[in-house]
Amino acid sequence: MDPERSEPIALVRHYPVMLRESLEYLAIRPDGVYVDATAGLGGHTKAIAERLESGFVIACDRDAESLEIARAKTAGQSKRIRFFCGPFSNLPIGLKENGVELVDGVLADLGASRYQLSSRERGFSLIEDGPLDMRMDRSQRTTAADLVNELPEKALADLIYQLGEERRSRRISRAIVRARPILTTGRLAEVIETAVPRTGRLHPATQTFMALRMKVNGEMEELDELLRVAPERIRRGGRFVVLTFMSLEDRKVKQRFQSLARTGQVQILTKHVVRPSKEEVAGNAASRSAKLRAVELN
């Protein structure tokens, strides 16, 4: 067990968001081949594998530590799961390594995993004070601390506004620059809360943290690549299901699906975006902002 982890790998709790709806729209065939493009802690992967007989699911994630947890949590279904560590842009490599050209479905849950958000040494959390890191792949060089301490004030404000959709970005950026160096998540949250006091339910640093995470991990660029590559790798009749948690991501998915539909490549299965049930939100608050969209390949 990592000394910084608050709980052993086997005890890390995980609630796969919109699990019932995801499985329904994937329309899993027992002999099919599927991709969980964001395996995280393995909740969706496990559920897919349990519905397979001769088929298998490729569990992908760029976070090697999350995949380690997923492997432990899905040990009972290991015969039906193959793991691949890499970003969306490496999905074709993951398929090739597993001898696969086309699959029957791809699922992508774009939310950060509970493990990432709750582990203080990963530097994602507003709650647990830790190093200002936010890398999903810890082999990459740039961290959130690099952005916070090195970007010019205007560039930092633009980043927070564009990716975090934070209207108070200039005030936040100014406060950050004045408080440099900022090396921990707790200190960054404190600086932001002082600059823009809490006015509602969300911590005032929430959108800034989100923007930094997205920039550190190139999340929008990787999503663009997934939306480009996945439809090319799904066979006719197969499904592509995406769960988003931010309006920027949802717009990208919606626009890409509409573009594919206009050219006759897909049939949109979700005329209106699908949201989690009231019961799920009551039991798992993290699902509150989830939106599901799905298409079937023609």
Helices and strands as residue ranges (DSSP letters): G 9-11, H 19-26, E 33-36, H 43-50, E 56-61, H 64-73, G 75-80, E 81-85, G 88-90, H 91-97, E 103-109, H 114-118, G 120-122, H 144-150, H 153-164, H 169-179, H 185-195, H 206-216, H 219-229, G 230-233, E 234-244, H 247-262, E 266-268, H 278-283, G 285-287, E 291-297
